[in-house]
Amino acid sequence: MAVRWVSEAPARLRRHVNLGIRGAVGLTRDPPPRCVDPLESYFAIDGVARIVHGDLSSMIVGGLGSLFLQMLHPHSMAGVAQHSRYQHDPLGRLLQTANFIGFTTYGSRPTAFAAIERVLAVHQSVRGVADDGVAYYANDPHLLAWVHAAETSMFLAGYRRYGRLSLSDAEADAYVNEMATLARDLGVSDPPRSVAELNATLQRFRSELRLSDDGVLARDFVARGVVQGWRQRAPYWLFVRGAFALLSPWERDLLGVAHRPWRTRLFVQPATLVLCRLLRQFVPPTERVT
């Protein structure tokens, strides 16, 4: 009996740490069922999206980068500030986002479309006036295009820098093209279908971007206020800095984040890569379908 307990100890430890890591980022529920039928799945079962989204450690970094980038559009930020409780229940919001990504990435077509309809229904009431006096609407195709571009670029950048596998340029283009399907179903007209088109989309939004007062509050909260436990603060600090490193210089300038290239190159990026590899031992990424 004692020998069996000792032999099973590593598996129990991995399970315990796995639950702790997932719980710390709001993943308190089991992932949605995975569709393995290529004729029924929303995304291709051998596609790049399932690889990128299946690596939790790099998705944490990319997800944080996406939040910081989205904050730079004052209308997107106004919708979050006026219609969400992100400061009171940040992990609940993360869980909602994670579930949407899970349902659309790994679900069947009916499951994915149901998740998309839920998001669009919630967005129906997310409308108001931003601090510049301009009305916004969460289901506005233009605003949806910004959110989509921010998420896609940061998820991809996070994986290419910190993910388990090395993606070729062709695979990166394939990922953007796969995500374009989701964007169209959400209401984005003519979404980018390659990395070059994605970068061009981000550049087109540049003149609209600035850090509003709501953006300052959100930036500081996401950077410092999400986690509370002392054991979580150090890795979270590193994840945040790793996310800042994904942003371009002009994006960091707009966000008001100091950039120290030597610290980023010599410490932040190598340490974040090590942390991602460590977490991957306890939360294994999705295996690639060949």
Order of alpha helices (4+ residues) and beta strands (2+ residues): alpha-alpha-alpha-alpha-alpha-alpha-beta-beta-alpha-alpha-alpha-alpha-alpha-alpha-alpha
